[in-house]
Amino acid sequence: MKKSKIWAALGLAMAGLLAGQADAKEWKTVRIGMDASYAPFESVDSKGEIVGFEVDYAKALCAKMKVTCTFQNQDWDGVIPALLGDKFDVIFSSMNITKARAEKVLFSDFYYATPPAFITTKGNKSDDISPAALKGKTIGTQSSTIHVNYLEKFYKDSEIKTYPTQDEANLDLANGRLDYVTADSIVLQEFVNTKGKDSTRFVALYARVPEIHGPGVGAAFRPSDTDLKDMFNKAIAEADADGTFKTLEKPYFSFDIRGK
Protein backbone atom coordinates (compact mmCIF):
# COMPACT_ATOMS: atom_id res chain seq x y z
CA MET A 1 0.00 0.00 0.00
CA LYS A 2 2.78 2.35 0.93
CA LYS A 3 4.66 1.56 -2.29
CA SER A 4 1.59 2.27 -4.39
CA LYS A 5 1.20 5.66 -2.72
CA ILE A 6 4.86 6.47 -3.39
CA TRP A 7 4.54 5.52 -7.06
CA ALA A 8 1.35 7.56 -7.34
CA ALA A 9 3.10 10.58 -5.84
CA LEU A 10 6.05 10.17 -8.21
CA GLY A 11 3.65 9.90 -11.10
CA LEU A 12 1.92 13.13 -10.17
CA ALA A 13 5.27 14.89 -9.75
CA MET A 14 6.44 13.70 -13.16
CA ALA A 15 3.18 14.77 -14.77
CA GLY A 16 3.56 18.21 -13.24
CA LEU A 17 7.14 18.48 -14.47
CA LEU A 18 6.15 17.49 -18.01
CA ALA A 19 3.28 19.96 -17.94
CA GLY A 20 5.67 22.72 -16.87
CA GLN A 21 8.01 21.83 -19.71
CA ALA A 22 5.13 21.89 -22.16
CA ASP A 23 4.10 25.34 -20.92
CA ALA A 24 7.65 26.76 -21.04
CA LYS A 25 8.06 29.20 -23.93
CA GLU A 26 10.64 28.54 -26.58
CA TRP A 27 12.05 31.96 -27.44
CA LYS A 28 12.73 32.25 -31.17
CA THR A 29 11.77 35.90 -31.63
CA VAL A 30 12.20 38.62 -29.01
CA ARG A 31 10.25 41.84 -29.45
CA ILE A 32 12.25 44.79 -28.11
CA GLY A 33 10.60 48.04 -27.09
CA MET A 34 12.50 51.32 -26.83
CA ASP A 35 11.89 55.05 -26.75
CA ALA A 36 13.83 56.03 -29.87
CA SER A 37 14.36 59.66 -28.88
CA TYR A 38 17.55 59.20 -26.86
CA ALA A 39 20.54 59.53 -29.19
CA PRO A 40 23.13 58.10 -29.33
CA PHE A 41 21.55 55.13 -27.55
CA GLU A 42 18.46 54.96 -29.76
CA SER A 43 16.93 57.31 -32.30
CA VAL A 44 15.11 57.23 -35.63
CA ASP A 45 17.22 57.90 -38.71
CA SER A 46 16.22 59.57 -41.99
CA LYS A 47 14.96 56.23 -43.31
CA GLY A 48 12.65 55.77 -40.33
CA GLU A 49 14.76 52.99 -38.83
CA ILE A 50 15.67 52.76 -35.14
CA VAL A 51 19.44 53.03 -34.78
CA GLY A 52 21.98 53.58 -32.03
CA PHE A 53 24.27 51.86 -29.57
CA GLU A 54 21.55 49.93 -27.75
CA VAL A 55 20.16 48.69 -31.06
CA ASP A 56 23.59 47.35 -32.04
CA TYR A 57 24.11 45.85 -28.58
CA ALA A 58 20.67 44.23 -28.47
CA LYS A 59 21.29 42.65 -31.87
CA ALA A 60 24.59 41.24 -30.61
CA LEU A 61 22.89 39.79 -27.52
CA CYS A 62 20.13 38.27 -29.65
CA ALA A 63 22.77 36.65 -31.87
CA LYS A 64 24.36 35.08 -28.79
CA MET A 65 20.93 33.84 -27.66
CA LYS A 66 20.20 32.58 -31.19
CA VAL A 67 16.92 34.49 -31.40
CA THR A 68 15.59 37.03 -33.89
CA CYS A 69 15.21 40.62 -32.65
CA THR A 70 12.47 43.00 -33.70
CA PHE A 71 12.36 46.62 -32.56
CA GLN A 72 9.37 48.80 -31.69
CA ASN A 73 9.31 52.50 -30.88
CA GLN A 74 7.35 53.35 -27.73
CA ASP A 75 6.90 56.62 -25.85
CA TRP A 76 8.69 56.58 -22.51
CA ASP A 77 5.71 57.29 -20.28
CA GLY A 78 3.92 54.22 -21.64
CA VAL A 79 6.85 51.84 -21.96
CA ILE A 80 6.24 49.77 -18.80
CA PRO A 81 2.45 49.48 -19.35
CA ALA A 82 3.17 48.40 -22.95
CA LEU A 83 5.56 45.69 -21.74
CA LEU A 84 3.08 44.41 -19.16
CA GLY A 85 0.36 44.53 -21.83
CA ASP A 86 2.39 42.17 -24.08
CA LYS A 87 3.12 44.75 -26.78
CA PHE A 88 6.74 43.58 -26.66
CA ASP A 89 8.89 41.23 -24.57
CA VAL A 90 11.68 43.41 -23.19
CA ILE A 91 12.42 47.08 -22.60
CA PHE A 92 15.93 47.79 -23.85
CA SER A 93 16.02 51.55 -23.63
CA SER A 94 18.47 53.04 -21.12
CA MET A 95 16.15 52.17 -18.23
CA ASN A 96 17.94 52.61 -14.90
CA ILE A 97 17.26 49.88 -12.37
CA THR A 98 15.36 51.42 -9.47
CA LYS A 99 13.45 50.03 -6.52
CA ALA A 100 10.13 51.52 -7.67
CA ARG A 101 10.45 50.04 -11.17
CA ALA A 102 11.57 46.66 -9.78
CA GLU A 103 8.19 46.40 -8.06
CA LYS A 104 6.60 46.25 -11.53
CA VAL A 105 9.16 44.61 -13.81
CA LEU A 106 12.00 42.12 -13.66
CA PHE A 107 15.47 43.49 -14.44
CA SER A 108 18.54 41.94 -16.02
CA ASP A 109 22.00 42.61 -14.68
CA PHE A 110 23.03 46.17 -15.50
CA TYR A 111 25.02 46.70 -18.66
CA TYR A 112 26.06 50.34 -18.42
CA ALA A 113 26.16 53.15 -15.88
CA THR A 114 27.02 56.73 -16.79
CA PRO A 115 26.88 59.94 -14.74
CA PRO A 116 24.12 62.53 -15.14
CA ALA A 117 24.88 66.16 -15.94
CA PHE A 118 23.52 69.66 -16.45
CA ILE A 119 23.62 71.77 -19.60
CA THR A 120 22.66 75.43 -19.97
CA THR A 121 22.54 78.22 -22.54
CA LYS A 122 25.74 79.64 -23.97
CA GLY A 123 24.92 83.02 -22.49
CA ASN A 124 24.97 81.60 -18.95
CA LYS A 125 28.59 81.69 -17.76
CA SER A 126 28.05 80.14 -14.33
CA ASP A 127 29.28 76.58 -13.68
CA ASP A 128 27.68 76.39 -10.24
CA ILE A 129 24.96 73.70 -10.28
CA SER A 130 24.29 73.64 -6.54
CA PRO A 131 20.64 73.83 -5.41
CA ALA A 132 21.34 77.27 -3.96
CA ALA A 133 22.74 78.57 -7.25
CA LEU A 134 19.78 77.21 -9.22
CA LYS A 135 17.13 78.52 -6.81
CA GLY A 136 14.32 80.08 -8.84
CA LYS A 137 15.74 78.72 -12.12
CA THR A 138 13.66 76.59 -14.50
CA ILE A 139 15.12 73.12 -15.05
CA GLY A 140 13.85 70.75 -17.72
CA THR A 141 14.10 66.98 -18.06
CA GLN A 142 12.17 63.99 -19.40
CA SER A 143 9.13 62.87 -17.41
CA SER A 144 8.98 59.54 -15.54
CA THR A 145 12.76 59.40 -15.16
CA ILE A 146 15.32 59.21 -12.38
CA HIS A 147 16.25 62.79 -13.25
CA VAL A 148 12.82 64.04 -12.20
CA ASN A 149 13.22 62.17 -8.91
CA TYR A 150 16.63 63.75 -8.39
CA LEU A 151 15.36 67.26 -9.04
CA GLU A 152 12.34 66.80 -6.78
CA LYS A 153 14.59 65.69 -3.92
CA PHE A 154 17.44 68.19 -4.20
CA TYR A 155 16.13 71.17 -6.22
CA LYS A 156 12.86 71.96 -4.45
CA ASP A 157 13.42 75.71 -4.82
CA SER A 158 13.76 75.46 -8.60
CA GLU A 159 10.93 75.24 -11.10
CA ILE A 160 10.93 71.73 -12.57
CA LYS A 161 9.46 71.29 -16.04
CA THR A 162 9.03 67.82 -17.57
CA TYR A 163 8.69 66.70 -21.19
CA PRO A 164 7.56 63.53 -23.00
CA THR A 165 11.03 63.18 -24.57
CA GLN A 166 14.48 64.39 -23.58
CA ASP A 167 14.95 65.99 -26.96
CA GLU A 168 11.96 68.30 -26.35
CA ALA A 169 13.52 69.50 -23.11
CA ASN A 170 16.84 70.08 -24.84
CA LEU A 171 15.22 72.04 -27.66
CA ASP A 172 13.32 74.24 -25.20
CA LEU A 173 16.64 75.08 -23.57
CA ALA A 174 18.15 75.88 -26.96
CA ASN A 175 15.20 78.17 -27.67
CA GLY A 176 15.65 80.04 -24.39
CA ARG A 177 12.58 78.69 -22.60
CA LEU A 178 14.59 76.96 -19.86
CA ASP A 179 17.60 77.89 -17.74
CA TYR A 180 19.03 74.37 -17.38
CA VAL A 181 18.43 70.79 -18.45
CA THR A 182 19.55 67.64 -16.68
CA ALA A 183 19.77 64.08 -18.04
CA ASP A 184 22.35 61.44 -18.84
CA SER A 185 25.68 63.09 -19.60
CA ILE A 186 26.22 61.25 -22.89
CA VAL A 187 22.80 62.19 -24.25
CA LEU A 188 23.32 65.82 -23.27
CA GLN A 189 26.81 65.95 -24.77
CA GLU A 190 25.41 64.52 -28.02
CA PHE A 191 22.83 67.33 -28.13
CA VAL A 192 25.36 70.05 -27.31
CA ASN A 193 27.62 68.76 -30.09
CA THR A 194 24.83 68.64 -32.70
CA LYS A 195 21.44 70.36 -32.50
CA GLY A 196 22.43 72.63 -29.63
CA LYS A 197 25.96 73.55 -30.70
CA ASP A 198 25.15 77.21 -31.34
CA SER A 199 22.99 77.84 -28.29
CA THR A 200 23.87 75.44 -25.44
CA ARG A 201 26.89 74.32 -23.49
CA PHE A 202 27.83 71.51 -21.14
CA VAL A 203 28.09 72.64 -17.51
CA ALA A 204 29.05 69.76 -15.23
CA LEU A 205 28.68 66.12 -14.30
CA TYR A 206 27.32 65.10 -10.91
CA ALA A 207 27.46 61.83 -8.98
CA ARG A 208 24.82 59.15 -9.22
CA VAL A 209 22.83 58.78 -6.00
CA PRO A 210 22.30 55.03 -5.43
CA GLU A 211 18.82 55.28 -3.92
CA ILE A 212 17.66 57.44 -6.86
CA HIS A 213 19.71 56.39 -9.86
CA GLY A 214 20.26 52.73 -8.94
CA PRO A 215 23.29 50.65 -10.02
CA GLY A 216 22.89 51.29 -13.73
CA VAL A 217 20.85 50.51 -16.84
CA GLY A 218 19.26 47.09 -17.34
CA ALA A 219 16.80 45.33 -19.62
CA ALA A 220 13.27 45.03 -18.16
CA PHE A 221 10.94 42.03 -18.48
CA ARG A 222 7.52 40.92 -17.34
CA PRO A 223 7.85 39.30 -13.88
CA SER A 224 6.83 35.91 -15.29
CA ASP A 225 9.59 35.85 -17.94
CA THR A 226 12.43 34.69 -15.70
CA ASP A 227 13.75 32.41 -18.45
CA LEU A 228 14.14 35.34 -20.85
CA LYS A 229 15.89 37.38 -18.15
CA ASP A 230 18.31 34.49 -17.58
CA MET A 231 19.01 34.30 -21.31
CA PHE A 232 19.84 38.00 -21.43
CA ASN A 233 22.03 37.82 -18.33
CA LYS A 234 24.06 35.00 -19.88
CA ALA A 235 24.46 36.94 -23.12
CA ILE A 236 25.39 40.16 -21.26
CA ALA A 237 28.12 38.29 -19.36
CA GLU A 238 29.42 36.75 -22.58
CA ALA A 239 29.46 40.13 -24.34
CA ASP A 240 31.57 41.56 -21.51
CA ALA A 241 33.94 38.61 -21.40
CA ASP A 242 34.61 38.25 -25.13
CA GLY A 243 35.01 41.97 -25.87
CA THR A 244 31.75 42.38 -27.83
CA PHE A 245 30.53 45.25 -25.65
CA LYS A 246 33.85 47.07 -25.88
CA THR A 247 33.92 46.73 -29.67
CA LEU A 248 30.35 48.00 -30.08
CA GLU A 249 30.78 51.02 -27.81
CA LYS A 250 33.92 52.35 -29.53
CA PRO A 251 32.13 54.08 -32.44
CA TYR A 252 29.79 55.86 -30.01
CA PHE A 253 31.78 56.71 -26.89
CA SER A 254 35.28 57.86 -25.99
CA PHE A 255 35.31 55.90 -22.71
CA ASP A 256 33.99 52.63 -21.30
CA ILE A 257 30.40 53.27 -20.24
CA ARG A 258 29.98 50.02 -18.32
CA GLY A 259 31.04 51.52 -15.00
CA LYS A 260 32.05 48.05 -13.81
HURAWO-V157684 format. One line per field, one symbol per residue. burial: # if it has 9 or more other ideal C-beta (glycine too) atoms within 8 Angstrom, else .. A space follows every 10 residues. Layout:
BEGIN
burial->???
END
This chain:
BEGIN
burial->.......... .......... ......#..# ########## ####.....# .######### ##.##.#.#. ##.#.#..## .###..#### ########.. ##..####.# ####.##### #.......#. #..#..#### ###.###### #...#..#.# ###.###### ####...### ########## ##...#..## ###....... .###.##### ##..#####. ########## ...##..##. ..#...##..
END
